[in-house]
Amino acid sequence: MGIRDGLRRLIEVRPSPRRWPIATGAAIALAVPALAFTLAGEPALGLVASNGAFLTLHLGDRPAAQRARRLPFVAAGLFAGAALAALAAPVPVLGTLVLAGIALAAAVLTLGYRAGPPGSVFFVMVPGIIGSLVAPRSLGGAGDDPLVVLGVLAVGLAFAYLVVLAPLALPAVRARSRDAGPPAPLRFALTDESRIVLARVAVAIVLATAVSIPLGLHRSYWVLVTVVAVLQSGVLRRLTALRATHRILGTVLGAGIFLVLALAGPDGVLLVLALAALQYVVELLVVRHYGLALVFITPLALLVAARAPGTDAPGLAAERIVDTGMGAAIAVLVLAVEFALERRAARTGADGHAPLS
């Protein structure tokens, strides 16, 4: 792939199936519980509940009835990961180690059960966010009550599930689900390609954990999210490296948008509406152009993080850029080492596999 072809791939907008139903559901699942808690005088808890909206992004290519059967397992996984992170967060280093274990387990399960996009990303992100909220302030956390935080997350997940169920009230949706037939039985199986992806993810998780432990759980979870998001995308190295580039550029541009929004200082209902709008745009764009979606994902994540008392917006944006750069660099390093080993094996005749270019 030459420079011109690489630049073309960098800016290429891909065709996409209709995304507005998923985008609408995600925006509603974020906005309604967040607004309810905000109007009740607990805006911070509203932001916790908004994490439940990530449930609506899973299994989006399946018929509604199939999603209704399978999403409770996804919700249970998200909540279990969050509970484990909450238990480990008060102990220095342990919180990051547990989160790394969650990331690896999520990668194994989502690849083995062929869950599809968004894969294991939110199984890492949600526990990371919850762990950061309940970790003591001395460790960089918010020091929130873990039982309250987990209870509110459960409310958000339950509402998100209701949002997914709502279309089944329409006869046409039920008919399409019947025509699609029952879902295939769940069977765990790793293909040759998924084993390659899993090996990359596992190595990257180990490196990301070792490098990010000194940063604290509130930052190390984003390094882990980055390596997982980049490497789980597929087996082809060039496309995976392109995703890393999108991640970095999108984060830098998105951090700039966040700083502009932070100057405006949206709060309360306005903040919730801004977050819902960002979530909607992200889901419309994420299939067409991953980097462009990151431009809106970044301010969404940073606006939530900036709600902590005494947060320095420019410092927070800089941290997010550095953490993303670290995660992307680790992902690319893993690909580069794999490529070097593959070339070496090819020279010695020890490997008969086709190159993963």
Legacy VTK file of the C-alpha trace (Angstrom):
# vtk DataFile Version 3.0
C-alpha trace
ASCII
DATASET POLYDATA
POINTS 357 float
0.000 0.000 0.000
1.576 3.276 -1.169
1.361 6.700 0.442
-1.457 7.805 -1.849
-3.479 4.674 -1.162
-2.836 5.062 2.555
-4.097 8.647 2.528
-7.153 7.578 0.558
-7.976 4.909 3.136
-7.456 7.450 5.909
-10.207 9.749 4.639
-12.395 7.181 2.884
-16.065 7.178 3.951
-17.463 3.661 3.783
-21.030 2.653 2.919
-23.164 1.786 5.918
-26.494 0.120 6.634
-29.093 2.390 8.160
-27.879 3.399 11.596
-30.554 5.806 12.776
-32.512 3.169 14.771
-29.405 2.224 16.787
-28.414 5.890 17.111
-31.883 6.890 18.293
-32.068 4.070 20.813
-28.639 4.905 22.209
-29.499 8.604 22.538
-32.796 7.846 24.305
-31.167 5.290 26.621
-28.561 7.889 27.577
-30.829 10.918 27.884
-33.877 9.662 29.787
-32.226 8.246 32.939
-29.670 11.061 32.959
-32.439 13.655 32.736
-34.477 11.888 35.437
-31.612 11.942 37.932
-30.642 15.489 36.934
-34.172 16.808 37.477
-34.213 14.964 40.814
-31.163 16.961 41.861
-28.555 14.210 41.300
-26.838 15.057 37.990
-23.709 13.033 38.850
-25.819 9.905 39.275
-27.498 10.693 35.975
-24.125 10.456 34.248
-23.524 7.089 35.918
-26.908 5.817 34.687
-26.089 7.001 31.163
-23.462 4.235 30.923
-26.329 1.791 30.560
-26.893 3.183 27.062
-23.865 1.202 25.852
-26.037 -1.910 26.069
-28.104 -0.717 23.102
-25.045 -0.798 20.832
-24.571 -4.568 21.088
-25.969 -7.110 18.605
-27.349 -4.261 16.525
-27.371 -6.368 13.342
-29.694 -8.995 14.855
-33.528 -9.028 14.687
-35.246 -7.383 17.647
-36.520 -10.632 19.155
-33.055 -12.181 19.034
-31.583 -9.099 20.685
-34.221 -9.343 23.400
-33.096 -12.903 24.188
-29.360 -12.259 24.147
-28.883 -8.763 25.565
-29.578 -9.814 29.182
-26.329 -11.815 28.983
-24.508 -8.716 27.714
-26.031 -6.606 30.505
-25.006 -9.202 33.085
-21.457 -9.158 31.727
-21.248 -5.360 31.837
-22.595 -5.268 35.402
-20.393 -8.132 36.623
-17.301 -6.432 35.226
-18.305 -3.169 36.881
-18.857 -4.921 40.215
-15.439 -6.589 40.072
-13.799 -3.270 39.191
-15.604 -1.571 42.079
-14.367 -4.202 44.525
-10.743 -3.905 43.378
-10.583 -0.141 42.801
-9.754 0.905 46.407
-6.566 -1.201 46.371
-3.587 0.384 44.559
-2.490 -1.530 41.441
-5.121 -4.248 42.014
-7.773 -2.169 40.256
-5.731 -2.013 37.063
-4.805 -5.705 37.230
-8.447 -6.720 37.642
-9.453 -4.466 34.771
-6.795 -6.104 32.589
-8.231 -9.507 33.489
-11.707 -8.296 32.581
-10.398 -6.988 29.248
-8.817 -10.334 28.391
-11.882 -12.342 29.427
-14.152 -10.033 27.421
-11.931 -10.403 24.341
-12.022 -14.203 24.603
-15.813 -14.325 24.976
-16.721 -11.755 22.333
-14.392 -13.361 19.778
-15.384 -16.901 20.681
-19.119 -16.189 20.502
-18.723 -13.936 17.442
-20.543 -11.072 19.131
-19.593 -8.558 16.442
-19.174 -4.786 16.940
-18.590 -3.130 19.361
-16.887 -6.268 20.630
-15.259 -6.072 24.057
-14.711 -2.291 24.175
-17.545 -1.459 26.567
-16.812 -4.488 28.737
-13.555 -2.640 29.467
-14.858 0.917 29.421
-17.812 0.520 31.798
-15.785 -1.248 34.541
-13.041 1.330 34.029
-15.466 4.205 34.517
-17.116 2.600 37.548
-13.754 1.729 39.083
-12.601 5.320 38.632
-15.741 6.621 40.321
-15.434 4.450 43.432
-11.627 4.586 43.790
-10.441 6.825 46.643
-9.509 10.398 45.797
-5.962 9.627 46.925
-5.733 7.203 43.969
-7.191 9.655 41.472
-10.783 8.413 41.792
-13.968 10.231 42.760
-14.491 8.343 46.036
-18.165 7.596 45.366
-20.199 4.981 47.260
-19.823 1.714 45.286
-23.291 0.419 46.196
-24.950 3.606 44.999
-22.908 3.701 41.791
-23.616 0.046 40.969
-27.309 0.456 41.787
-27.616 3.428 39.458
-25.719 1.567 36.718
-28.225 -1.296 37.068
-31.061 1.206 36.588
-29.393 2.525 33.437
-28.896 -0.979 32.041
-32.501 -1.937 32.787
-33.837 1.152 31.033
-31.568 0.559 28.032
-32.971 -2.960 27.752
-36.504 -1.543 27.740
-35.483 0.782 24.919
-34.330 -2.245 22.900
-37.596 -4.081 23.672
-39.807 -1.142 22.689
-39.810 -1.794 18.897
-41.301 -5.243 19.533
-44.549 -3.452 20.357
-44.898 -2.843 16.597
-46.493 -5.729 14.649
-44.159 -5.178 11.677
-41.080 -5.569 13.868
-42.437 -8.744 15.434
-43.200 -10.103 11.964
-39.653 -9.439 10.742
-38.287 -11.162 13.824
-40.487 -14.220 13.183
-39.377 -14.344 9.549
-35.738 -14.320 10.658
-36.312 -17.484 12.687
-34.826 -18.443 16.047
-31.246 -17.467 16.846
-28.508 -19.986 16.253
-27.459 -21.852 19.403
-24.635 -20.223 21.299
-21.429 -22.134 20.611
-17.965 -21.020 21.654
-15.391 -21.478 18.913
-12.235 -19.596 18.002
-11.313 -19.523 14.317
-7.719 -19.256 13.133
-8.203 -15.524 12.528
-9.806 -14.907 15.918
-6.922 -16.732 17.601
-4.470 -14.364 15.910
-6.510 -11.342 17.012
-6.812 -12.713 20.544
-3.057 -13.330 20.782
-2.387 -9.729 19.748
-4.921 -8.400 22.237
-3.503 -10.521 25.068
0.066 -9.336 24.482
-1.077 -5.723 24.169
-3.105 -5.952 27.394
-0.041 -7.190 29.284
2.096 -4.343 27.892
-0.616 -1.719 28.464
-1.076 -2.865 32.060
2.630 -2.724 32.803
3.015 0.725 31.274
-0.125 2.319 32.680
-0.148 1.079 36.282
1.806 4.157 37.472
-0.893 6.394 35.935
-3.652 5.066 38.192
-6.918 3.310 37.331
-8.608 6.542 36.196
-6.158 6.697 33.270
-4.999 3.132 32.734
-8.491 2.027 31.753
-8.356 4.313 28.727
-5.031 2.859 27.607
-6.620 -0.601 27.821
-9.727 0.556 25.964
-7.520 1.898 23.172
-5.507 -1.287 22.631
-8.665 -3.396 22.647
-10.547 -1.071 20.290
-7.658 -0.971 17.817
-6.650 -4.625 17.797
-10.045 -6.323 17.883
-11.032 -4.769 14.551
-9.636 -7.544 12.374
-6.711 -9.710 11.397
-5.263 -7.546 8.579
-2.377 -5.489 9.926
-2.675 -2.507 7.582
-6.342 -1.976 8.402
-5.601 -2.370 12.109
-2.799 0.211 11.893
-5.199 2.503 10.036
-7.629 2.166 12.942
-4.845 3.207 15.333
-4.222 6.298 13.214
-7.926 7.109 13.220
-7.972 6.684 16.995
-5.159 9.167 17.544
-6.311 11.819 15.048
-9.925 11.545 16.136
-8.949 11.910 19.774
-6.830 15.004 19.131
-9.581 16.728 17.141
-12.231 15.609 19.617
-10.224 16.987 22.527
-10.270 20.368 20.800
-14.066 20.222 20.492
-14.266 19.289 24.166
-12.239 22.357 25.169
-14.610 24.602 23.192
-17.635 22.979 24.838
-15.989 23.169 28.261
-15.637 26.940 27.841
-19.383 27.121 27.194
-19.886 25.164 30.422
-23.078 23.184 29.671
-24.638 21.848 32.849
-27.759 20.095 34.019
-30.318 19.491 31.282
-28.165 21.198 28.638
-25.277 18.853 29.387
-27.489 15.784 29.086
-28.909 16.982 25.764
-25.403 17.695 24.470
-24.268 14.191 25.454
-27.305 12.585 23.816
-26.682 14.544 20.615
-23.026 13.469 20.574
-24.028 9.842 21.144
-26.484 10.020 18.254
-23.886 11.448 15.858
-21.279 8.877 16.923
-23.550 5.964 16.078
-24.426 7.452 12.701
-20.741 7.792 11.803
-18.917 4.895 13.429
-19.389 2.453 10.539
-18.808 5.041 7.809
-15.620 6.532 9.266
-14.145 5.404 12.571
-11.840 8.398 12.937
-14.658 10.878 12.388
-16.748 9.075 14.997
-13.833 9.450 17.448
-14.025 13.210 16.954
-17.404 13.053 18.718
-16.727 10.128 21.067
-13.866 12.043 22.698
-15.837 15.124 23.816
-18.645 12.820 24.955
-16.289 10.896 27.244
-14.451 14.017 28.424
-17.609 15.974 29.234
-18.656 13.134 31.530
-15.205 12.925 33.150
-15.059 16.708 33.571
-18.012 16.617 35.966
-15.663 15.609 38.817
-15.043 18.504 41.237
-11.927 20.541 40.529
-11.268 18.975 37.127
-8.861 20.914 34.921
-10.312 20.698 31.390
-7.059 21.313 29.438
-5.202 18.852 31.680
-7.929 16.250 31.212
-7.815 16.660 27.428
-4.029 16.314 27.441
-4.228 13.158 29.549
-6.732 11.604 27.170
-4.508 12.346 24.163
-1.441 10.893 25.912
-3.320 7.780 27.090
-4.754 7.201 23.611
-1.311 7.667 22.061
0.161 5.137 24.482
-2.529 2.573 23.716
-2.252 3.073 19.959
1.552 2.876 20.105
1.367 -0.408 22.019
-1.076 -1.815 19.462
1.169 -0.830 16.558
4.237 -2.203 18.367
2.512 -5.580 18.720
1.730 -5.570 14.988
5.299 -4.586 14.103
6.848 -7.323 16.240
4.452 -9.871 14.778
5.407 -8.744 11.269
9.112 -9.037 12.060
8.651 -12.534 13.461
6.606 -13.515 10.430
9.307 -12.274 8.051
11.960 -14.118 10.014
9.918 -17.335 9.913
9.377 -16.905 6.173
13.148 -16.532 5.566
13.887 -19.705 7.488
11.019 -21.589 5.861
9.400 -22.274 9.221
6.051 -20.706 8.383
3.775 -21.611 5.522
1.048 -19.072 6.342
0.112 -16.197 4.043
1.241 -12.768 5.264
-1.374 -10.787 7.187
-0.846 -7.534 5.320
LINES 1 358
357 0 1 2 3 4 5 6 7 8 9 10 11 12 13 14 15 16 17 18 19 20 21 22 23 24 25 26 27 28 29 30 31 32 33 34 35 36 37 38 39 40 41 42 43 44 45 46 47 48 49 50 51 52 53 54 55 56 57 58 59 60 61 62 63 64 65 66 67 68 69 70 71 72 73 74 75 76 77 78 79 80 81 82 83 84 85 86 87 88 89 90 91 92 93 94 95 96 97 98 99 100 101 102 103 104 105 106 107 108 109 110 111 112 113 114 115 116 117 118 119 120 121 122 123 124 125 126 127 128 129 130 131 132 133 134 135 136 137 138 139 140 141 142 143 144 145 146 147 148 149 150 151 152 153 154 155 156 157 158 159 160 161 162 163 164 165 166 167 168 169 170 171 172 173 174 175 176 177 178 179 180 181 182 183 184 185 186 187 188 189 190 191 192 193 194 195 196 197 198 199 200 201 202 203 204 205 206 207 208 209 210 211 212 213 214 215 216 217 218 219 220 221 222 223 224 225 226 227 228 229 230 231 232 233 234 235 236 237 238 239 240 241 242 243 244 245 246 247 248 249 250 251 252 253 254 255 256 257 258 259 260 261 262 263 264 265 266 267 268 269 270 271 272 273 274 275 276 277 278 279 280 281 282 283 284 285 286 287 288 289 290 291 292 293 294 295 296 297 298 299 300 301 302 303 304 305 306 307 308 309 310 311 312 313 314 315 316 317 318 319 320 321 322 323 324 325 326 327 328 329 330 331 332 333 334 335 336 337 338 339 340 341 342 343 344 345 346 347 348 349 350 351 352 353 354 355 356
